[in-house]
């Protein structure tokens, strides 16, 4: 079995890494909070978001593979410049805040395990992630990211270390316990925003482009593109199923351990790990804390790189993690800047978790118009040639746009309610 793992990882593509990066420390905190506040009552949302998540990520991957260019590069050619620049600007801000929250959670998790100062650990993580992206070429970085995805299984294992009322879980999945309260629906908004995030669109499309560059074959013949698109479909389905399955087990842990013990307020992933320690045991705590560190090491490069891809493509700069730093200086400058600023926020009076709320607001605002742009691109023959999206992908893709649009509207109504 273990001899087959490296072979398996060679066939794991950008879709699986993208799905794993979606379960970053900030997402872990959101999923755990959902379980702690509402028990098993929100587990159904994982299955609600899955088809929309698959469709929109499949669209982004197809755009990258068929056109040989990332999402921002395609939007630059087919949308007004002011629209693209405003979207990229907001994306960079949201990603930087998300980096801050993830690095803070990683530092706190390592402090819980080995002691020391959380800020010192956070700074070390920031330095390591920058060095990985700047000095490790994509051909060597990609396998590292793939190996890190395996650490997400720690949450699945941790869930089976506690007593799970599976009958109740299955009941709440089939017959959801809806609550007509502001907190309940805002948590749904938060879960959707965590699952369908703009940085994932840019990352997966750009990684398909990186894979083309790595092979050195160009876009290839129509037969080759069709073969690659079948691989993209399998990869994306697997990645999104994996991502949502892990989210399910994290939320389940929060429900059967924290909610059952009366613990309702969990503001960070590290706090969730600490709360689990006396209730689920040392081994479950170690798995949870170790998972935070590993997923952070995966997610921070994805966040920083996706911001850099978006900026570089929008301005027409040289970009790509396979390029050496002196071949794409401005691209690597954005990576370094986003990570350094994100790390530095942990040394200011800014509360990373409160800032993360605003990151979620920005992500929601950015996601909908970018999704609209992507869906339009994927339907244009002048962009995709003979490889426009299929009917089912279009249905679920536009369904995802509608769901995210409603979610953002509810979020904004809740935000501005005091002013009304």
C-alpha positions as CSV (number, residue, x, y, z in Angstrom):
1,X,0.0,0.0,0.0
2,X,2.7,2.5,1.0
3,X,4.7,1.8,-2.1
4,X,1.8,3.1,-4.1
5,X,1.6,6.4,-2.4
6,X,4.3,8.2,-4.4
7,X,2.7,6.9,-7.6
8,X,-0.7,8.1,-6.4
9,X,0.6,11.5,-5.7
10,X,2.1,11.8,-9.2
11,X,-1.4,11.6,-10.5
12,X,-2.8,14.1,-8.0
13,X,-3.3,17.4,-9.7
14,X,-4.1,21.0,-8.9
15,X,-7.8,20.1,-8.0
16,X,-6.8,18.1,-5.0
17,X,-4.3,20.7,-3.7
18,X,-7.0,23.4,-4.3
19,X,-9.6,21.5,-2.3
20,X,-7.2,20.8,0.5
21,X,-6.1,24.5,0.6
22,X,-9.8,25.4,1.1
23,X,-9.7,23.7,4.5
24,X,-7.2,26.2,5.9
25,X,-6.9,27.2,9.6
26,X,-9.5,30.0,9.1
27,X,-11.9,27.5,7.5
28,X,-11.2,25.0,10.3
29,X,-12.2,27.7,12.8
30,X,-15.4,28.4,10.9
31,X,-16.4,24.7,10.6
32,X,-15.7,24.1,14.3
33,X,-17.6,27.2,15.3
34,X,-20.6,25.9,13.2
35,X,-20.6,22.6,15.0
36,X,-20.0,24.2,18.4
37,X,-22.9,26.6,18.0
38,X,-25.5,24.5,16.2
39,X,-24.5,20.9,16.8
40,X,-25.2,18.6,13.9
41,X,-27.8,21.0,12.5
42,X,-25.6,22.5,9.8
43,X,-23.9,19.4,8.5
44,X,-26.2,19.5,5.5
45,X,-24.6,22.6,4.2
46,X,-21.5,20.6,3.2
47,X,-23.6,18.7,0.7
48,X,-25.4,21.8,-0.4
49,X,-22.3,23.6,-1.5
50,X,-20.5,20.6,-3.1
51,X,-22.1,20.6,-6.6
52,X,-21.7,24.4,-6.9
53,X,-18.1,24.2,-5.6
54,X,-17.3,21.4,-8.2
55,X,-18.8,23.4,-11.0
56,X,-17.1,26.7,-10.4
57,X,-13.7,25.1,-9.8
58,X,-14.1,22.9,-12.9
59,X,-14.8,26.1,-14.9
60,X,-11.6,27.8,-13.6
61,X,-9.5,24.7,-14.3
62,X,-10.9,24.4,-17.8
63,X,-10.2,28.0,-18.5
64,X,-6.6,27.6,-17.5
65,X,-6.0,24.3,-19.4
66,X,-7.8,25.3,-22.6
67,X,-6.5,28.9,-23.0
68,X,-3.1,28.4,-21.4
69,X,-3.7,31.5,-19.3
70,X,-5.0,32.2,-15.8
71,X,-8.4,33.7,-14.9
72,X,-7.1,37.3,-14.5
73,X,-5.3,37.1,-17.9
74,X,-8.5,36.1,-19.6
75,X,-10.5,38.7,-17.8
76,X,-8.0,41.3,-18.8
77,X,-8.8,40.6,-22.5
78,X,-12.6,40.4,-22.1
79,X,-13.7,42.7,-19.3
80,X,-13.2,46.4,-18.6
81,X,-9.8,47.2,-17.0
82,X,-11.4,49.1,-14.1
83,X,-13.5,46.0,-13.2
84,X,-10.5,43.7,-13.2
85,X,-8.3,46.0,-11.2
86,X,-10.9,46.6,-8.5
87,X,-11.4,42.8,-8.2
88,X,-7.7,42.1,-8.0
89,X,-7.2,44.9,-5.4
90,X,-9.9,43.5,-3.2
91,X,-8.6,40.0,-3.7
92,X,-5.1,41.0,-2.5
93,X,-6.5,42.7,0.6
94,X,-8.7,39.7,1.5
95,X,-5.9,37.2,0.9
96,X,-3.5,39.2,3.0
97,X,-5.9,39.2,5.9
98,X,-6.5,35.5,5.5
99,X,-2.8,34.9,5.6
100,X,-2.6,36.8,8.8
101,X,-5.3,34.7,10.4
102,X,-3.8,31.5,9.2
103,X,-0.3,32.3,10.3
104,X,-1.7,33.4,13.7
105,X,-3.5,30.1,14.1
106,X,-0.4,28.1,13.1
107,X,1.7,30.0,15.7
108,X,-0.9,29.4,18.4
109,X,-1.2,25.7,17.5
110,X,2.6,25.2,17.7
111,X,2.6,27.0,21.0
112,X,0.0,24.6,22.4
113,X,2.2,21.6,21.4
114,X,5.7,22.7,22.2
115,X,5.4,25.9,24.2
116,X,7.3,29.1,23.4
117,X,5.9,32.4,22.0
118,X,3.1,32.3,19.5
119,X,4.4,35.4,17.7
120,X,7.8,33.9,17.3
121,X,6.3,30.7,15.8
122,X,4.1,32.9,13.5
123,X,7.2,34.8,12.2
124,X,9.0,31.6,11.6
125,X,6.1,30.2,9.6
126,X,5.9,33.4,7.6
127,X,9.6,33.2,6.7
128,X,9.5,29.5,5.7
129,X,6.5,29.9,3.4
130,X,8.1,32.8,1.6
131,X,11.3,30.9,1.1
132,X,9.4,27.9,-0.2
133,X,7.6,29.9,-2.8
134,X,10.6,32.1,-3.9
135,X,13.4,29.6,-4.0
136,X,11.6,26.2,-4.6
137,X,10.5,25.8,-8.2
138,X,7.0,24.6,-9.0
139,X,8.2,21.1,-10.0
140,X,9.5,20.6,-6.5
141,X,7.0,22.7,-4.6
142,X,4.0,20.8,-6.1
143,X,4.9,17.5,-4.5
144,X,5.4,19.2,-1.1
145,X,1.9,20.7,-1.3
146,X,0.5,17.3,-2.4
147,X,2.1,15.5,0.7
148,X,0.6,18.2,2.9
149,X,-2.9,17.3,1.8
150,X,-2.5,14.0,3.5
151,X,-2.5,15.7,6.9
152,X,-6.1,16.6,6.5
153,X,-6.9,12.9,7.2
154,X,-6.0,13.7,10.8
155,X,-9.4,15.3,11.2
156,X,-11.1,12.2,9.9
157,X,-9.2,10.1,12.3
158,X,-9.9,12.5,15.2
159,X,-13.6,12.2,14.5
160,X,-13.5,8.5,14.9
161,X,-11.8,8.8,18.3
162,X,-14.9,10.3,19.9
163,X,-18.4,8.8,20.3
164,X,-20.5,10.0,17.3
165,X,-24.3,9.7,17.4
166,X,-24.6,8.5,13.8
167,X,-28.4,8.0,13.9
168,X,-28.8,11.7,14.8
169,X,-26.2,12.8,12.3
170,X,-28.0,10.9,9.5
171,X,-31.4,12.3,10.6
172,X,-30.1,15.9,10.5
173,X,-28.6,15.3,7.1
174,X,-31.9,14.1,5.7
175,X,-34.2,16.4,7.6
176,X,-32.3,19.6,8.5
177,X,-33.2,21.4,11.7
178,X,-33.7,24.8,10.3
179,X,-33.6,27.8,12.6
180,X,-35.1,31.2,11.6
181,X,-32.5,33.2,13.5
182,X,-30.0,35.8,12.2
183,X,-27.1,33.8,13.8
184,X,-28.1,30.6,12.0
185,X,-28.3,32.1,8.6
186,X,-25.2,34.2,9.0
187,X,-23.3,31.0,9.8
188,X,-24.6,29.5,6.6
189,X,-23.3,32.6,4.8
190,X,-19.9,32.1,6.5
191,X,-19.8,28.5,5.5
192,X,-20.5,29.2,1.9
193,X,-18.0,32.0,1.8
194,X,-15.4,29.7,3.3
195,X,-16.1,27.0,0.8
196,X,-16.4,29.0,-2.4
197,X,-13.5,31.5,-2.2
198,X,-12.1,33.7,-5.0
199,X,-8.5,32.9,-4.4
200,X,-9.2,29.2,-5.3
201,X,-10.4,30.2,-8.7
202,X,-7.2,32.0,-9.6
203,X,-5.0,29.3,-8.0
204,X,-6.4,26.3,-9.8
205,X,-6.5,28.0,-13.3
206,X,-2.9,29.2,-12.8
207,X,-1.7,25.7,-11.7
208,X,-3.1,24.2,-14.8
209,X,-1.0,26.7,-16.8
210,X,2.0,25.8,-14.6
211,X,1.4,22.1,-15.5
212,X,1.5,23.0,-19.2
213,X,4.7,24.9,-18.8
214,X,6.3,22.1,-16.9
215,X,5.5,19.6,-19.6
216,X,6.7,22.1,-22.2
217,X,4.2,20.9,-24.8
218,X,2.1,24.0,-25.1
219,X,-1.7,23.7,-25.4
220,X,-1.4,20.7,-27.7
221,X,-3.8,19.1,-30.1
222,X,-7.6,18.9,-29.6
223,X,-7.2,15.2,-28.7
224,X,-4.6,16.1,-26.0
225,X,-6.8,18.8,-24.6
226,X,-9.8,16.4,-24.4
227,X,-7.7,13.9,-22.6
228,X,-6.4,16.5,-20.2
229,X,-9.9,17.8,-19.5
230,X,-10.9,14.3,-18.5
231,X,-8.1,14.4,-16.0
232,X,-9.1,17.8,-14.9
233,X,-12.6,16.6,-14.3
234,X,-11.5,13.6,-12.2
235,X,-9.0,15.7,-10.3
236,X,-11.5,18.5,-9.5
237,X,-14.3,16.1,-8.4
238,X,-11.8,14.3,-6.2
239,X,-10.4,17.5,-4.7
240,X,-13.8,19.0,-3.9
241,X,-15.2,15.8,-2.4
242,X,-12.0,15.5,-0.3
243,X,-12.3,19.2,0.8
244,X,-16.0,18.9,1.8
245,X,-15.5,15.5,3.5
246,X,-12.8,17.0,5.7
247,X,-15.1,20.0,6.4
248,X,-17.8,17.6,7.4
249,X,-15.6,15.8,9.9
250,X,-14.3,19.0,11.4
251,X,-17.8,20.3,11.9
252,X,-18.8,16.9,13.3
253,X,-16.0,17.1,15.9
254,X,-17.3,20.6,16.9
255,X,-20.8,19.2,17.2
256,X,-20.3,16.0,19.1
257,X,-17.5,17.3,21.4
258,X,-17.9,21.0,22.0
259,X,-21.6,21.5,21.4
260,X,-22.4,18.4,23.6
261,X,-20.1,19.9,26.4
262,X,-21.8,23.3,26.2
263,X,-18.9,25.0,24.6
264,X,-20.4,27.5,22.2
265,X,-17.8,30.2,21.4
266,X,-14.8,29.2,19.4
267,X,-13.1,32.1,17.7
268,X,-10.0,30.4,16.2
269,X,-8.7,27.0,15.1
270,X,-6.1,26.9,18.0
271,X,-8.8,27.7,20.5
272,X,-10.8,24.8,19.1
273,X,-7.8,22.5,19.5
274,X,-7.4,23.7,23.1
275,X,-11.1,23.1,23.9
276,X,-11.0,19.6,22.5
277,X,-8.0,18.7,24.7
278,X,-9.8,17.9,27.9
279,X,-12.9,16.6,26.1
280,X,-11.6,14.3,23.4
281,X,-8.2,13.4,24.8
282,X,-4.5,14.2,24.0
283,X,-4.3,12.2,20.8
284,X,-7.3,13.9,19.2
285,X,-5.9,17.3,20.4
286,X,-2.5,16.5,18.8
287,X,-4.2,15.5,15.5
288,X,-6.3,18.6,15.5
289,X,-3.3,20.9,16.3
290,X,-1.0,19.2,13.9
291,X,-3.6,19.5,11.2
292,X,-3.8,23.3,11.7
293,X,0.0,23.6,11.2
294,X,0.0,21.4,8.1
295,X,-3.0,23.0,6.4
296,X,-1.6,26.4,7.1
297,X,1.7,25.4,5.4
298,X,-0.4,24.4,2.5
299,X,-2.9,27.3,2.4
300,X,-0.5,30.3,3.0
301,X,1.5,29.6,-0.2
302,X,-1.8,29.2,-2.1
303,X,-3.2,32.5,-0.7
304,X,0.0,34.4,-1.4
305,X,0.6,32.9,-4.9
306,X,-3.0,33.3,-6.0
307,X,-2.8,37.0,-5.2
308,X,0.5,37.3,-7.1
309,X,-0.9,35.4,-10.1
310,X,-3.9,37.8,-10.2
311,X,-1.8,40.9,-10.0
312,X,0.8,39.8,-12.5
313,X,-1.8,38.6,-15.0
314,X,-3.8,41.8,-14.6
315,X,-0.7,43.9,-15.5
316,X,0.8,41.5,-18.0
317,X,3.9,40.8,-15.9
318,X,6.0,37.7,-16.0
319,X,4.7,35.2,-13.5
320,X,4.9,31.6,-12.4
321,X,6.3,29.5,-9.6
322,X,8.4,27.6,-12.0
323,X,10.3,30.8,-13.0
324,X,13.3,31.8,-10.9
325,X,12.9,34.9,-8.8
326,X,15.0,37.2,-11.1
327,X,12.8,36.1,-14.0
328,X,9.6,37.3,-12.4
329,X,10.7,39.8,-9.8
330,X,7.4,41.7,-9.5
331,X,5.4,38.4,-9.2
332,X,7.6,37.2,-6.3
333,X,7.5,40.7,-4.8
334,X,3.7,40.4,-4.4
335,X,4.1,36.9,-2.8
336,X,6.7,38.3,-0.4
337,X,4.7,41.4,0.4
338,X,1.4,39.6,1.0
339,X,3.1,37.1,3.3
340,X,5.2,39.7,5.2
341,X,2.3,42.1,5.7
342,X,0.0,39.2,6.8
343,X,2.7,38.0,9.2
344,X,3.2,41.6,10.4
345,X,-0.5,42.0,11.3
346,X,0.1,39.6,14.1
347,X,2.4,42.1,15.7
348,X,-0.1,44.9,15.6
349,X,-3.2,45.7,17.6
350,X,-5.4,44.3,14.8
351,X,-7.3,41.2,15.9
352,X,-6.7,38.7,13.0
353,X,-10.0,36.9,13.7
354,X,-12.0,40.2,13.6
355,X,-10.1,41.2,10.5
356,X,-11.0,37.8,9.0
357,X,-14.7,38.8,9.2
358,X,-13.9,41.7,6.9
359,X,-11.9,39.4,4.7
360,X,-15.1,37.2,4.4
361,X,-17.1,40.3,3.4
362,X,-14.6,41.3,0.8
363,X,-14.4,37.7,-0.5
364,X,-18.1,37.6,-0.8
365,X,-18.2,40.9,-2.7
366,X,-15.4,39.7,-5.0
367,X,-16.6,36.2,-5.6
368,X,-19.9,36.9,-7.3
369,X,-18.7,39.2,-10.1
370,X,-15.7,37.0,-10.8
371,X,-17.9,33.9,-10.9
372,X,-20.1,35.7,-13.4
373,X,-17.1,36.7,-15.5
374,X,-15.7,33.1,-15.4
375,X,-19.1,31.6,-16.4
376,X,-19.3,34.0,-19.4
377,X,-15.7,33.2,-20.4
378,X,-16.4,29.5,-20.2
379,X,-19.4,29.8,-22.5
380,X,-17.6,31.8,-25.3
381,X,-16.3,29.9,-28.3
382,X,-13.8,32.7,-29.1
383,X,-12.2,32.0,-25.6
384,X,-12.7,28.2,-25.3
385,X,-13.0,27.1,-28.9
386,X,-14.7,23.7,-29.0
387,X,-14.3,23.3,-25.2
388,X,-17.0,25.5,-23.8
389,X,-18.5,24.2,-20.6
390,X,-21.2,21.5,-20.7
391,X,-24.8,22.0,-19.8
392,X,-24.6,20.5,-16.3
393,X,-21.5,22.6,-15.5
394,X,-23.3,25.7,-16.6
395,X,-26.4,24.9,-14.6
396,X,-24.5,24.3,-11.4
397,X,-22.1,27.1,-12.1
398,X,-24.8,29.7,-12.5
399,X,-26.6,28.0,-9.5
400,X,-23.4,28.7,-7.5
401,X,-23.5,32.3,-8.6
402,X,-27.1,32.6,-7.4
403,X,-26.4,30.9,-4.1
404,X,-23.4,33.1,-3.4
405,X,-25.3,36.2,-4.5
406,X,-28.1,35.5,-2.0
407,X,-25.5,34.7,0.7
408,X,-23.6,38.0,0.1
409,X,-26.9,39.9,0.1
410,X,-27.8,38.4,3.5
411,X,-24.3,39.2,4.8
412,X,-24.5,42.8,3.7
413,X,-28.0,43.2,5.1
414,X,-26.7,41.9,8.5
415,X,-23.7,44.2,8.3
416,X,-25.7,47.3,7.5
417,X,-28.8,46.5,9.6
418,X,-27.7,48.8,12.5
419,X,-27.7,51.7,10.1
420,X,-31.1,51.0,8.7
